[in-house]
Amino acid sequence: MLVLSILAGLPLARLRAAFPDAGPMVRCMPNLPVRIGKGVSVLKPDESASADDLALVTGLCARLGLVEVLEDESLFDAATALAGCGPAFLYRFIDAMAQAGAQLGLDPAAAARMALMTVAGAAASAAASAQSPAQLADAVASKGGMTREGLDVLDGADGLQPLLTQTLRAARDRGAALAALSN
């Protein structure tokens, strides 16, 4: 019988050791937006899983959104940091945008609505575009304009990219530490 595990931090080798007589195993990490069919499920089959086993699990998870199959289980914590933890980071970003708008004088409830719809609309627009998100950002920004001024802050040496790399690294490393604790 095929075993599908959504146990966080439990590598396939540990699952196999705990259930030596079980059939093929597939490790799965779905994120929160799967509940509305807009999520990401990261999969890693063990060596005993057949192509049919993987197709079955992929088919089940495809109803929940994007499915990414990893060939290297050592990347599972990195994928979890990005896709599994990512919604929480984006929720914080939306909240921070709303709070920033309120600090500039907007009604807090209106700022929250605008921030949420801005992120939802930008995500939908990026998903529908052939251009990369970086290209879309540059398309919005005119030289010397408001958007360019704000992007210059986000693109700075201590801006968004280093912050997100540090954020994902911390989450990834914590996943590895939690897995080590369960040994």
C-alpha atoms as one frame of an Amber mdcrd trajectory, in Angstrom:
protein
   0.000   0.000   0.000   1.252   3.459  -0.941   2.067   5.736   2.008   1.640
   9.476   1.567   3.241  11.413   4.410   2.547  15.039   5.249   4.516  14.787
   8.504   6.721  17.860   8.651  10.412  17.282   9.240  10.275  13.503   8.850
  12.574  12.369   6.030  11.809   9.280   3.973  14.561   7.246   5.662  12.972
   7.882   9.062   9.536   6.961   7.706  10.947   3.759   6.228  12.649   2.909
   9.521   9.397   3.487  11.407   7.331   1.498   8.898   9.683  -1.079   7.365
   6.871  -3.220   5.952   4.990  -0.332   4.326   4.748  -0.016   0.577   6.138
   2.803  -1.536   6.318   6.183   0.163   5.882   9.734  -1.036   6.694  12.687
   1.159   4.368  15.666   0.592   4.361  19.232   1.905   1.224  21.139   0.897
   0.918  24.819   1.775  -2.097  26.617   3.206  -3.551  27.910  -0.093  -4.228
  24.308  -1.205  -7.486  24.682   0.689  -8.728  26.945  -2.132  -7.010  25.095
  -4.986  -4.283  27.734  -5.351  -1.501  26.127  -3.357   1.752  24.294  -3.856
   2.435  20.669  -2.958   6.069  19.594  -2.861   6.600  15.861  -3.399   9.527
  13.497  -2.959   8.953   9.800  -3.718  11.180   7.142  -2.193  13.121   4.733
  -4.385  10.373   2.094  -4.178   7.679   4.390  -5.591   6.796   3.584  -9.177
   5.907   6.040 -11.907   2.261   5.001 -11.394   2.519   5.724  -7.641   3.929
   9.171  -8.335   1.294   9.819 -11.009  -1.455   8.924  -8.521  -0.145  11.305
  -5.851   0.572  14.018  -8.412  -2.975  13.713  -9.729  -4.436  14.039  -6.240
  -2.305  17.058  -5.408  -2.844  18.742  -8.787  -6.431  19.432  -7.730  -4.954
  21.603  -4.977  -2.711  23.736  -7.198   0.870  23.455  -8.422   2.790  20.223
  -7.833   6.583  20.231  -7.695   8.443  16.913  -7.524  11.915  17.055  -6.017
  14.618  14.670  -7.154  16.845  15.495  -4.179  15.295  15.162  -0.722  18.015
  17.384   0.739  16.167  20.287  -0.921  12.895  19.506   0.868  13.527  22.008
   3.676  14.419  24.717   1.133  11.230  24.005  -0.837   9.228  24.027   2.394
  10.783  27.345   3.419   9.727  28.864   0.083   6.333  27.289  -0.589   5.255
  25.981   2.811   6.271  28.992   4.903   5.908  31.474   2.047   2.201  32.199
   2.571   2.916  33.368   6.134   5.667  35.642   4.841   3.325  37.087   2.222
   0.589  37.610   4.817   3.122  39.619   6.836   4.055  41.580   3.697   0.395
  42.418   3.025  -0.048  43.510   6.625   3.134  45.608   6.496   1.959  47.326
   3.287  -1.373  48.125   4.934   0.301  49.454   8.071   2.661  51.575   5.969
  -0.322  53.030   4.114  -2.027  53.798   7.419   1.144  55.481   8.706   0.989
  57.729   5.645  -2.500  58.812   6.651  -4.833  56.353   4.920  -7.746  54.902
   6.852  -6.383  51.594   8.271  -9.323  49.527   7.000  -9.055  51.061   3.524
  -5.279  50.548   3.523  -5.795  46.880   4.458  -8.286  46.387   1.620  -6.016
  48.120  -0.896  -2.936  46.179   0.193  -4.734  42.834  -0.033  -6.233  43.525
  -3.467  -2.967  45.000  -4.751  -1.114  41.789  -3.863  -3.903  39.547  -5.191
  -4.112  41.521  -8.435  -0.350  41.656  -8.898  -0.065  37.894  -8.311  -2.844
  37.176 -10.814  -1.291  39.575 -13.319   2.153  37.977 -12.921   0.662  34.495
 -13.318  -1.071  35.549 -16.543   1.946  37.347 -18.014   4.741  36.026 -20.203
   7.016  38.580 -18.541   8.929  37.836 -15.347   7.882  39.601 -12.141  11.093
  41.675 -12.365  10.145  42.802 -15.883   6.624  43.656 -14.757   7.981  45.746
 -11.870  10.229  47.649 -14.250   7.311  48.153 -16.640   5.369  49.928 -13.883
   8.302  52.158 -12.956   9.042  55.241 -15.001  12.441  56.894 -14.701  12.376
  59.434 -11.886   8.841  58.445 -10.872   7.233  57.323  -7.630   7.461  53.601
  -8.347  11.142  53.824  -9.293  11.885  55.684  -6.058  10.204  52.954  -4.025
  11.860  50.155  -6.040  15.238  51.748  -5.382  14.610  51.177  -1.657  13.463
  47.569  -2.165  16.330  46.842  -4.567  18.991  48.332  -2.284  21.852  46.362
  -0.747  19.863  45.880   2.462  16.507  45.668   0.690  14.029  42.947  -0.094
  16.265  40.323  -1.759  18.756  39.978   1.112  15.908  40.053   3.630  14.018
  37.253   1.870  17.158  35.168   1.425  17.828  35.514   5.150  14.173  34.683
   5.919  14.104  31.537   3.778  17.513  30.427   5.058  16.316  30.754   8.674
  13.175  28.730   7.938  15.131  26.086   5.992  17.723  25.758   8.736  15.020
  25.421  11.377  13.454  22.596   9.361  16.780  20.769   9.321  17.200  21.336
  13.066  13.704  20.010  13.796  14.383  16.909  11.688  17.612  16.318  13.626
  15.716  16.600  16.929  13.313  13.861  15.855  16.145  11.337  15.446
